[in-house]
């Protein structure tokens, strides 16, 4: 988000786009993280892929009973040409260099009484 803003790249965070997929005879919905230059983008850590390999099956690293649901969502992403980014090192490095390691404090909204 910060990298996109700082680089004046047109985007929408959590666009109002719902992609549908079938899981166990039930319609489920998936909402991508970003719409960037009219392309859908999802940020997913490698822990969400079998053997931390983004070319393999998607899994739920927190609850392995949900692996099939995650893979169905993964197939929905693939079928809808969602770009899946698993390595955000480039963006983290940019933010850390520009804003420092404690950059989140700078962007935190203050609570109003």
Residue pairs with C-beta under 8 A, 6 or more apart in sequence:
1 13
1 34
2 91
2 95
2 99
2 103
2 107
3 91
3 94
3 95
4 11
4 34
4 36
6 94
6 98
9 36
9 37
10 36
10 37
11 34
11 35
11 36
11 37
12 34
12 35
13 33
13 34
14 31
14 33
14 34
15 31
15 32
15 34
15 35
15 40
17 31
17 32
17 35
17 40
18 29
18 30
18 31
19 29
19 30
19 31
19 32
19 76
19 77
19 80
19 82
20 27
20 28
20 29
20 30
20 76
21 27
21 28
21 29
21 30
21 72
21 73
21 75
21 76
21 79
22 28
22 72
23 68
23 69
23 72
23 73
24 68
28 69
28 72
28 73
30 73
30 76
30 77
32 40
32 41
32 42
32 77
32 82
33 41
33 42
33 43
34 40
34 41
34 42
34 43
35 41
39 81
39 83
40 80
40 81
40 82
40 83
41 82
41 83
41 84
41 85
42 77
42 82
42 83
42 84
42 85
43 85
43 88
44 54
44 58
44 84
44 85
44 86
45 86
46 52
46 53
46 54
46 86
46 87
47 61
48 58
48 59
48 60
48 61
48 70
49 55
49 56
49 57
49 58
49 59
49 86
50 56
50 57
50 58
50 59
54 84
54 86
57 67
57 71
57 74
58 67
58 70
58 71
58 73
58 74
59 67
59 70
59 71
60 66
60 67
60 69
60 70
76 82
77 84
95 103
96 103
99 106
